Amino acid sequence: MSFPPKPPLQKAPVIVTGHANADFDCLAAIIAAGKLYPGATLIFPGSQEKNLRHFFIQSATYLFNFKNFKDIEPQSVQTLVLVDTRQRSRVPHIEPVFANPGLTIHCYDHHPDTDEDVAATVSLVRPWGSTTAILMERIMAENLELTTDEATILGLGIYEDTGSFTFASTTEHDLAAAAWLRGRGMDVGVIADLMTRELSSEQITIMSQLIESAQTHDVNGVEVVIAEATSDQYVGDFALLVHKFLDMENLRVLFAIGLMNDRVHLVARSRTPDVDVGRICASLGGGGHPYAASASIKNRTLTQVREELFGLLYSQVNPQILVRQLMSKPAVSIEETASMRRAEEIMTRYAQKALPVIAGKGNRRCLGVIEHDIMDKAINHGLGDVPVAEYMIRDPAVVTPETDLYPVMEIILGRRQRLVPVVENGKLSGVVTRTDLVNTLVKEPARIPESLLPERKRDRNIGGLLRERLPKELLELLRKAGSLGQSLGYGVYVVGGFVRDVLLKHPNFDVDLVVEGDGIAFAAAMVREMGGRFKSHPKFKTAVVVLPDGQRVDVATARLEYYEYPAALPTVELSSIKMDLYRRDFTVNALAVHLSPERFGELVDFFGAQRDIKERVLRVLHSLSFVEDPTRIVRAIRFSERFGFRIGAQTDRLIKNAVRHNFFHKLSGARVFHELRLILEEKTPLSCLRRMQEYKLLAAVHPLLALTPAREGVLMEVENVINWYRLLYIEPAPRTWLVYFLALCSGMDAQQFGAVGKRLNFSKRTAEDLARLREMVRDTAQGLFNCVYHKGPLSGLYFLLEDLPIEGALFLMARNPREPLQKYVSLFLTGLRNKRVEITGNDLKKLGIEPGPRYTDILRQITAAVIDGHAPCRSEQLELVRRLAAGRSIASLLARTTTGERCTLPAATAPPEATDGDEA
């Protein structure tokens, strides 16, 4: 079947277009410019407004010479006419045109100047209410003829961008243009229909969210309302909804933030010269004029946009205080090569809680910040002589002397960075401490944005996600736990990986509760109310509850842990939920959800976990995390590979520090093996082991565990074999960690394997069981080679493999991937092992055979006959037993059997090969 050739691209010497996500004013301005540039090709840039799109498709396509940019030849464009924008970033659909040599650009716009404005030969920019009115001035001056449809479309643009002449940006020129158009047949009825559409159910939902979420903020003496809404899909006419809300509430300044699909939409309106919404939206990648503007923002959450909006508001609405007015100078600092003890001396002498770290005396380039609590812990762990560079916070947020106050507040209060270095010309010139900031805010507390006040911050509520992603029984359990805690006067939270996985949409029904109170008493009350049983651990102030349906609930008292020395088990003290979360390994695991009835579903995130989940990055909560508990290194690898996260730069550096200082060697073998086993139970252990090899962790566990190319090849085969076995959906399910562990130890002799087992603190029984399994694998491999080489019967294969655990059989397949051995182990697993004889010892007894060792011999011979296809049915099996009972040979009967073909293994083409010297 042949297809007609594509039509050639059209030449277009002159094109007219406007900004992406066009509104009615943009559409009308394109059409107006078309009247001023006869013969020009009109390029519609696209819009997300549903009604505008329908209007354009139904009317403008037929009335005007609109083209798709992809249908014209970009190199043919000599003149570009831009309307309703001058920013190159807002016209991505025609980007190739800007490369044309000698391109002439004409601009018509009513938005303020920006740094992105293109250089234009002709530029007509006026602060009127609409761009259409600017173009109308020339149309009126030249008295160009317009049809009724043209007059109506141009009038629609003016009406929309002036809010039907109610916006403060409306000028007499907009009114004059509309009057002239009315005289040319502008249909105000059509405009009214388009401007006053009834709201859809989706729009009503969005409007309701805006009303309910609206909050008024005092921004440097100006009242600003910020409202938010979310929707899984784009809801048309968001700007119209914002305008209606502005009128309904009679607001002066409104910023509406809508999360729809994969982006955040910001629509802003201002009726006061104190707030230039166009300038603010331009900083977020959008545009507009001082009284009406918008932005469409990708790759950021609603929370991030809100926080950035606050920063822009406080820096642009009546900004007054600069960093140079509150910073401390000269800065007390420390060199990166100085020791932790030296940092302690300096902090004590100057009463500092943190110090900026510089490159050297002659080089005051700021490299990081070392905080007092990290320094103090490091010294307690015997790291007093370690350079501060190893545990400092690298790449801290810095400011310049001309920076406004708000970014400093965001860094210290929002990001919880205790000290902010002030950098001038690349060198440290001063610092802003938490005390400096507090002293300033005490004088002017109104400057603190509500988003940075913990007691006023609106926490995200994920009650809807819990209802959507949890079974009803589990959701009800959480509600009951919250109510029970309230009756006891305790705060109850579900915490950790459970919350993380709800946000990641990963099934995880392992419930961990933290109680601000007596966790053990809560567990006892839980069992009294819901049934089941519990076991307490008073030393750690924890309990495990097992409910009647088998659901397990771990209950912990909110606690603060401290470590007396590196790699020690923690000492526990009572604490609050915040300190309880701070003791955890990674930010993404330091999440909690309120379960009390009045706050059910409220997300507690003190450490930026939501941001890290969105950015898919794994970060520790403090610099000594791996010193206090080196097993967290293995967990970091496990979580990063499981969730596809990257390990943050600071966390990566801290892992390498911990390995270099041999903290991993101080862990008990049992703790190391527990973490290693969890790695081997992951879906993709090999990728985890490769990361461990990169960090030299395997050698840190034991030098014999290094990931050699040969060993990595065996592990790859194990992965293939296990994936194959899983697809069979047959029982029993193997202990996959054991198969991988056998592969990780491949190439070792018995003595070497024993040394690894000793490091991992295997019990005597575990060590003996694993050694026996390796021997069974070795002996079975040799027996299989002999069986295959000598063309033995299938029953020989069966008896070789019947006692080998499934893990040993799978490892045997991976260790010997070549034909025919792997093929026949597969044959055993998928067929032979399920074959059963239809007679039992009772049948032998009925035939008069005395019980004894002879039973085993007879049943083995019958099993061999069944496997080899000689006695598939019960009657034939009984006949064989009778002959054996009579002391006669069964060879003649087997020779006459025709119900099944004699099954044998094909002979090997070469003698069995050695298994490269190892025992398994």
N, C-alpha and C positions, 0 to 999 in steps of 0.2 A: 504494500500500500504506500503510495507516494503522497507527500503533502505539498501544497502550493508554496512557492517561495515567499519568504517574508517581504513585505513591501519595503522599498528603500527608505532610509531616513530622510525626512523633509528638511530643507534648508529654512532657517528662520533668522534673518538678519537682525530683527528686533523682537525681543521677548519682554513680556510684562508679567511680574509675579509678586507675591507677598510672602509673609512669614508662615512657617509651618503651624499646624493647628489653627487655621484661619477662622476668624469670626466674620460676622456680616460686614463690618466696616472694611475688613481686608478684601472680601469678595467684591464689595461695591467699588472700592478704590481701584481694583484691577480693571473692572469694567469701565470706570470713568477714565482711566489712563488709556484704555483702548480707543476711546473717542478722541483723545488728544494725539494719539500715535496711530493714524490710519494704516492698516495693513500689518500691524504688529500681531505676533502670536501670543495669546493669553495662556499662561500656565497656572492652573489651579494647584496650590501646594498641598491640599488635603486638609481635612478637619476631623476632629473626634466628636463634634457636636452632631448628634443624630439628626435633629431637625434641619440644621444647615446642610448636611450632606444630602438629605432627601430633597430639599429645596433646590440645591444646585443640580442634582441629577435630573429632576423633573422639569426644571425651567432653563437654567443657564446653559446646559449642554446643547439645547436646541436653539437657543437664542444667540449665542456668541461663539466665537471661534476658539474655544478652549481646546488645548492639546495636552497630551501627556508628555512630559519632558523626554521620556525614553523613546518617543516617536520622532524626535527632531535630532539633527546633527549638531552636537555641541560646538564643534569647531566653526560652524557657520554663523554663530551669534556674534554680532558686531556691537550692538547696543543693548544694554540691560537696563530695564526700568524697574526699580524696586519701590513698592508702596507699603505703607504702614510699618516699615522697619528699615533700618540701615545696618543692622548687625549681620555679619556674614554667617555667624553660627546659627542664625534663625532661618536660613534658607539652604539647608543641606541638600535639598532635592535638585539644586542647580549648581552644585559645587564645581563640576568640571568646567563651567563657563569662565570662572575666574582665572583659569590658566591661559585663556585666549590672548594673544599679543594684541595690543592696541585697543582693548575692550573699553568702550565708553559706558559710563554708569550715570543714570539719572535717578535721583531719590526724591520721594514725596512722603513726608512723615510728620506726625505730631508728637512723637516721643522725645524725651530729653536726650542729649548727647551721651554717648558711652565710649569707652576705650576701644570697643570692637567695631565702631562705625567704619564702613568702607570709604575710600577716597572717591568722591563723585565729581564728575564734570559739571553737572547741574544738580543742585540740592535746594529743595524748597521745603523748609522745616518751620512750622509755626505751632505755638502751644494752644491749638484750638481743640475743641472737643472731639473731633474726628478727622481722619485723613481724607475722607470723602469730601468734606467741606473745603479742604485746601485745593483739591483738584476741581471742585465745582466753581471756585473763583475764576479759573481760566475758562471753564466751559461757559460760564455766564458772560464773561468778557467777550468771548468769541461768538456768543449766542448760537451755540451748536444745537442742532435739532435732536430731540430725544423722543423715543417712543414712550407710550404709557408704561410698558414693562420696564424700560430702562430707568425712567423716573422713579418708579416704585422701588426697584432694587437699590438705587443710589440713596433714596430716602430711608430705606431700611437700615443701611449702614450708619447713617447719621443718627437715627433714632436709638439704635442699640448702644453706640459708644457714648452717647450723652445721657443714657438712662431716660429716654423720652424727655430730654431737656431738663432733667432734675439734678444731674451731676454738677458739682461745683466747677468742673472744667468746661462746662458749656459756655460758648461765647456768642456774641451777636452774629458772627459769621456763620455759625451752624444754623441759627434760626433763619438767617437770610437765605442760605442755600436751600433749606427745607421749604421756605415760602416760594422760592423760584420754582422748585420741583413740583410743588402743589399746583402751581399755575400751568405746569406742563403735563398734568394728568396723574400725578402721584396718587396711588390708591391707598388712602390711610386705613381703609377697612382691611385690606390684605396685611398691611403692616401690623395692625392691631391684633389680627389673628395670630401672626407669627410671634408677636411680643408678649401676648397674654395667653399662652397656651395653658390648658389644664395640666396639672402635674400628674405624672404616672405614679403607680404604687411604689416603684423604686425611688422616684424622686421624693415622694412623701417620706419614705424611710430615711433618706439622706437628710432632708430638712429637719426631721425629728431629732436625728443624731446631732445636727448642728446646734439646735436649740438646747438640748440636754447637756451638751459638753461645753457650751460657751462659758468662758471665764474672763472676767475683767482684770487687767493688770495695770498697775501704775508704773509707767515707764518714764522716769525722769519728769514726773508731773503731768504726763499725758495719759489719758485712759485709753487702753487698747484692748479690744476684745479678740480672743483667739478661740476658734471653734474647730472641731474635728469630726470627721466621718470616715467610715470604711465600707467598702463593698468589694465582693469577689469579682465583679465585672464593671466595666466602665458605664457610668450613668450619665446620660447626655444632659447638656445645659446646666452644668455645675455652676457656671458664672451667673446664670439666671437665678438659681436658687440662692446664691450668695446675695445678689441684689435684693431679692424679695426679703431675705432675712434682715438685711440692713435697714430696709424701709419699715418692716414690722416692729423692730426693736428701737428704731430711731437712733442708730449708732453713729458715732463720729468716725471711728477707725475699726475696721474689721479685717482679720486675716482668717480665711477658711482653708483648712488643710484636709484634703481628701485622698485616702489611700485606695486606689482602684487599679485592679489588675496588677501590673508589675511596676507601677510608678506612683509617685505622690504628686497630686495636683494642688497648687497653691493659687488661690484667687484672693486679691486684696483690694479693698476700697477705703478711701480716705476722704473726709470732708473738712480737713484742717490742713493748713500749710505746714504745721509742725511735723507731719509724717508724710514723707515722700515714698509712697508704696512702689513707684516705678523704680526708684533707685535700689530699694531693698530687694525687689524681685529680680532685678538685673544681677545682683550679687549671687542669686541662686540659679542663674542660667536662663532666666526668663526676661521679661521686659514689660513696658507699659509707660504710662505717664504718671505724674505725681498723685493723681486722684483715682486711677484705676489701673491695675496691672495683674499679671499672672505669671506662673512658672510651672513647667512640667519637669519633674526631677526623677531620674532613674538611679538605681543602685544605692538607695538610701531608705532607711525605715522612716515611718512617720515620726517616731521619737527623735531620730537624728535631725530631721528637718525642723521639728519644733524647737530643739535646742539651738540649732544654727540660727533660726529665726529670732530667738531671744537675744542671741549674741549680736545680730545685726541691729535689732531694735535699740538695745542699750548702747551700742556704739554710734548709732546714727541719729537717734532722737535726743537732741540736746546733750551731746557728750560734753563732759567737763573735766573729769579727773584723768590724768595720764600717769603712766608708770613712774616717770621721773619725779612726780610729786610725792610718791609714797615709798620708793625703794630705799633700801639701806646700802650705803656705799662708804668706803670701799668694801668689797665682799670678803669675808673671811673664807678662805678656800683651802684645799688640800691637793697635793699632787697625786697622780694616779699610782705612782710607785710607792707611796707612803703606806705604812702598815695600819691595820685596824687599831692597834694600840695607840698609834700616833693620832688617829682620828678621834679616839676617846679623849686623849689629852687636850686636843684643840676644842672639842665640843664642851668639855668640862670648863676649860679656861674662859671661853667666851659665851657660855650658857646657850649653846646652839642645839637644836634638835635635828639639824641636817646641814650638810656642807656641800657646796658645789665642788666637783672634781675637775682639776685642770691638767693640761698636758705636762706642764713644768713651770719652773720659775720664770724662764724667759719666754714661755709660750702659754698665754692665758686663755687658750681655746678651751671652752667648756665641753667636757666629755661625758659628764654624768652627774649624779647626785647620790651621796651616801647618807642614809638615814640612821638616826640614833638607835632605833630598836633593832635594825639589822646588824649594826656594829656591835651592839651589846650581846646579841645572841651569838654572833660569830666568835667573840672572845670567850663566852661561856662554853662554846663547843671546841675550844682549843685552837681557834684560828686567828689568834691575835697577831701573828706575824705575817699573815697573808696580805698581799697588797689590796687596797680598797677597790682597785679596778676590777677585781674578780667578782665582787658582789654588789657593786654600785648599780643604780638604775641608769642604764645607757639611754642615750637619745631622749633626755627629758624634754618636756615642752618648755620652750624659752620665749621671752618677749624682748622687745626693744624699749628704750626709754619713751618712745612716742606711742606705745601701745595704750589703748584705752583700758579702763578699769575692768570692763566685763570679761574679756578673755582671761584676766588674772583670776577673777572669781570662778570662772568655769574650770580652770586648771586646779585651783586649790580646793574649792568646794565640790565641784563636779567630778573631777578625776582623782581627787584626794592626793595630789602631789604636794607634799608638805612645804616645799621651797621652790620658787620659780627663779631660775637664773636670768639676769638681764644682760643681754649681749649687745655690744655696739662695735661695728666694724669687725665682727668676727671674734671679738675678745670679751671676756667677762668683765663687766663694769660695775655690777651690783647685784643685789638679790631682793626679791619680795618674799618675805616670810609670812607664815600664817598670822603671826602677831601683827605685822605691818598691815595686813588686810583687815584684821579684826578691829584695830584701832581706827581705821578709816571708816568702816561700816558702822561702828558705834556712833559716829557723828552723823552719818547719813544712812540709817537702816533701810529707808525706802528704796535705795538703789539695789538691794538684793532681789533678783528675780525670784518669783515664787517657785520656779522649776528647780532652783538650787537650795530651797529650804526643805530639809528632810520631813519636817512635820506637815508641810503643805503639799509636797510632791504627790501628784496623782499616780499611784502605781497602776501598772497594767493589770487588768483582771482577766484571767484565762479560764473562768468558769465555763464559758461556752466551749472552749477546747476540751476541757475535761468531760463535758457532757457528750461531745462529739466523738472522742477518741478512747473513752474508757467503757468497759462493760457496765451495765446498770448496777450489778451487784457490787462492783468495786467502787463506783461513784457513791452508792449508798453507804458503804463502809466508811468512806472518807467523811461524809456528812455526819454520821453517827460519832465518829472519833472527835470531830470538832465540837459537837454538842456536849459530849461527855466531858471534854476538857473545860468547856465553859461552866458546866455544873460544878466542877472541882476547883474552879478559879485558875485554871492553867491555860496558857496559850499553846495551841497544838498546830504543827506544821507538817506537811509532807515535803520531803527534801531530797536533794541530790540527783542521782541518775534518773529517778522516776520522773522528776520535773523536766530535766534535760530532754528525755526521750519523748515526753508529751510534745514539747516544742519542735523536736526533730521528726515527729510522726513515726517513731520507732516503737513497736510494741514492747512494753516493759511493765509487768504487773508486780514487780518486787517492791513492796511498800515499805518505806523508811519514814518513821514519824519522829519528830523532835518535840519534846515537851518542855515548855518554860515552867518548870516545877519538878515534882518528883516523878521521874519516868517509870520507876518500878511500881509506885503506887497507882499510876495511871494504867499500867499493864494489868495489874490485879483487878482494877475497876472494870476494865475492858472485858476481861474474862467473866466477871460476875454478870455483866449486862448482856454479852453476846455469846457466852459459852466458850468452850474450848479449854485450852490449858496454856500456861506460860512458864518460862524458866528465866530467872533473874541472874544478873552478874553484878553484884554490889560493888566490886572493885571499879568497874567501868560505868556504873550507874545506868546499865542497859538491861533490856529484857527482850525475849523473843516470845511472841504470842502466836499460837497455832489455833485458828478458829475451827468450828465443827466441819466446815466444808473443805478444810485443808489449806485455806489461805494463810500464808505466813506473814506476820507483821513484825518488823523490827522496831522497837521503841527505845529511844535514847533520851537521856536528860540533856537539855541544852548545856554544853560544857565547853570549857577552854582546856586545851591540851598543851602541855609543854614537855620538851624532851630534855632529859638530864644530860645526855651525851649523844653524839651522832649515831643514827641507826637504832636508837633505843626505842622500846615501846613507850607510849605516852603516859604521863601522869595527868590525872583528870581532876578538874575543879569545876564547880558550878558556874554558869555563865548565862548570857542572853543568846537569842537566836543569831544576832550579828556576829558575836564572837564564836559561836558554834560553827557558822558557815566559814569564818575566816580560817579555821583550823583545817579546812578541807584541801584536797590536792590541787584542783584546777578551778578556774573561774566558772567553767561551764557546769561544774558539779556543785557550785556554791549558790544554788538557787533554792528557794523555798516558796511554798504556797500556803497562805492562811486557810485554816479549816474551820475557824469559829463561824457560827451562823451569820453574823453581821458582816463578816469580811471574807466569806468563802470565795476562794478562787483568786484572791489578790496575790499577785506575784511579788516576791521579795527578791530584789537583785541589787546588792550593795556593791558589786565588784565588776559590773560591765559584762556579765555573762551573755546577755541578749545580743550585745554588739559582737562578741566573739563568736557566738553561734552563727550570726548572719555572715560574718567575715570568714567563718570556718577556720578559726585559729585556736590553738590550744596554748593557754598561758597559766603559769603558776601564780599563786597569790602573793608570794614574797620571795626574796632572793635566796633564803636559806632553806627553802622547801625540800630540796633534794639532799641537803646536809642532814636535816632532821629525819627524813625518811627516804633513803635511796630507792626503795621499791617503787616510788612514784615515777622513777625514770622508765621502768618497764611499763607502768600504766600509761604514761604519756605516749609511748610507742603503740600500745594496744589501742587506745582511744583514737589516736590520729589515723591509724590504718582502718579501724572499724568505721569511722564516720567520714573518712576522707578529709580530715582537717590537716592543716600544716602546723608544725610546731613553731611558735613564735620565736623571733630572733633572740630575745633575752632568755627565754626558756631553753633554747638550743644551747646557748653559751653556758648556762648554769648546769645543764646535763654534762657537758664536756668537762667543766670544772670538777663536778662531783666524781666523775670517773677518774680524772687525772689525780685527784687526791685520795683515791682508793677507798672511798666511803662504802662502795658496794661490797668490798671484802669484809667489812665489819658486820654484815648482815648474817643472821643464822641461816644454816642450810635449809631449814624447813620453810622460812619466809621466802627465800630465793626460789625454791622449788614450787611453792604455791603460786607465785607470780609467773614463773615459767610455764607451769601447767595451764594457767589461764590464757597465756599467749597461744599455747598449742591447741586450745579448745576454740580459738577464733576460726571464722570461716576461711581466712587466708593467713595461716600462720607463717608461711614462707616470707611474705612481704614484711611481717613483723621481725622475723629472724634476720632478714637482710638489714633492717634498720638497726637492730641490736649489734650486728657485725660492724656497721658504719661507726657506731658509738664505742666500739671495742668492749661491748658489754658481755658478749659470750665468753671472750677470753677472761673477763673479770670474774665471771662465774667459775670457770675453770679453763685453763689454757687448752685442754684437749677438746673443748667444744667449739673451737674456731670453725667458721663456715668455709671449708675448702671447696674448690670447684667440684670434686667428686661427690662430696657430701651434699652440696647444693643440688646436684643432679638427682641424687636419690630422693631428696625432699620434693623436688618437682614431680618425680614419678609417684610419690606418695599422694601428692595433691591430685594428680590425675586419677589414680586408682580409687581414692576416697570419693571423688566426684562421680566416678562411674558407679561405685557401689551405692551411693545415695540415690541415684536415678533408678535403681532396681526396686526400691521401696520394699525391701525384704528384711526380715528379722534374723538374728538380733542386730540392733544398732551397735556399731563398734565404739570403743573408747578411742576416739580419734587422736586425743593427746598422746596415747600410748604408742600408736603407729608412728606419729611424728617424732616422739622421743627415741624410739628405736632407730629411726633414720638419722636423727641428730647425733646418735652415738655410733653410727655405722663406721667401720674401719678400725674400731678399737678392739684390742684383745681383752681377755677376761680381767687382767690386772688393771688395765687402764679404765675399763668400765667400773670396776670396783672403786677406783680412786674418785671418779665422778660421783658415784653413789655416796661415798663418804662425805664429799663436799656438800652434797644436797641433803645430808643427814637422813638417809633412808634407814628405816628400821631394819632389823635383821631379816624379818620375814619378807619385807618389800624387796630388799636387795636379793634375797634367794629366789623369790618369784621371778624377778626380772632376768636374773642370770639364767634360770631354768628356761624361760621363754626364748632367750637368745640361743641357747643350746638346741632347743626344739626346732627353731627356724633353721639353724645350721644343719642339723641331722636330716630334717625333712627335705631341704634343698638337695642334699647329696643323694638321698633315697629317690627323689623324683628324677634326678638325672639318670640314675641307674635304671629305674623303671622304664623311662622313656627310651633309653639307649638300647635296652634289651627287649623292647616291644612287649612289655608286660600287659596283663589284663587291666581293665578299668577298676576292678576290685582292688588291685594293688595300689592304685592311686587313692581310692577311697580310704583304705586302711592307713595309708601314710598320713593323710590329712585329717582324719576324723577326730583326733585328740588335740589338734593344734588350735588354739583359740583364734577367733576371727581376726583379732588384731595381728597375730603372727602370720596368718594367711595373706592378709592385705599387704603387710610389709614384705612378705616373700615375693609377691607379685611385683612390688615396686623395686625390690632389690635385684630382681632378675627379670627385666622387662622383655628380654629376647624370647622368641619362639623356640621350642614349643612349651617351655615350662609355664610361662604366664598363661598361655591358652588353657592348659589343663588345670591349673589352680582355679581359673575362672569357671571351667566346666564343673569342678567340684562345688564351688560356691553357689552356682546358679541352678544345679540340677542334682548331682549325685548325693549331696549331703541330705537331701530331702527324701531320698528313697528309703522305704521302710519294709521290713519283712512282715508278713501277715500272721505269723505264728509266734507264740510266746512259750515261756517255760511251762505253763499249764498244759499246752498241747503236748509237749514232750512227756510230761508226767502221765497224761491220759494214754499215751502210747506205751507206757510201761517202762520208761527209761528212768532209772534211779537218779534223783537229784545229786549234783556234784559238779566237779570241774568239767565234766564231759559236756554239760549244758553249754558252757561258753564256747567250746570247740565246735559243737554242732551248729549253734546259732551263727557263728562266724562263717562256717562253710555255706550255710543257707544265705547269709547276707551276700557273700561273694557271688553265689549263683544268681541272686536277684540283680545285683549291680551289673553283672556280665550278661544279663538278658536271658538266662536259661530257665528261670522259674518265676515268671512275672505274676502268676496267680497262686492263691492259697493251696489249691489241690496239688499243684506240682511241687510246692514247697513241702507239703505233708508227705508226698511220695518219696522225696529225697530224705526226709527224716526217717521214714520206715526203713529204707535201705541202710541208712547209717546205723539205725537201732539194731538191725539184723547183722551188723558187722560186715556188710557188703560194700564194695566200692561203688561210688556214684558216677564213676567216669563213663561207664557205658550209657547210663541214662542221659548224662550231659551230652554225649556224642550224638544221641538220637533226637535231642530236643530241637524242634523246628519252630517253636512259637517265637523265638527271638534269635537274631543273628549274634554270633559270638563277637563281643566287643573287645578290642585290644587297642593299645596305643601304638601309633606308627613309630617305627624305629627312628632314633635320632641319626642325623647325617654325620655326626662326629662324636667322639667321646665327650663325656661331661667336662665342662671347664671349671677351673678353680674359682672360688668366690673372692678373688684378690686378697687372700690372706687373712681376712677378718673372720670373727666367729659368728657374725650375724649380718 
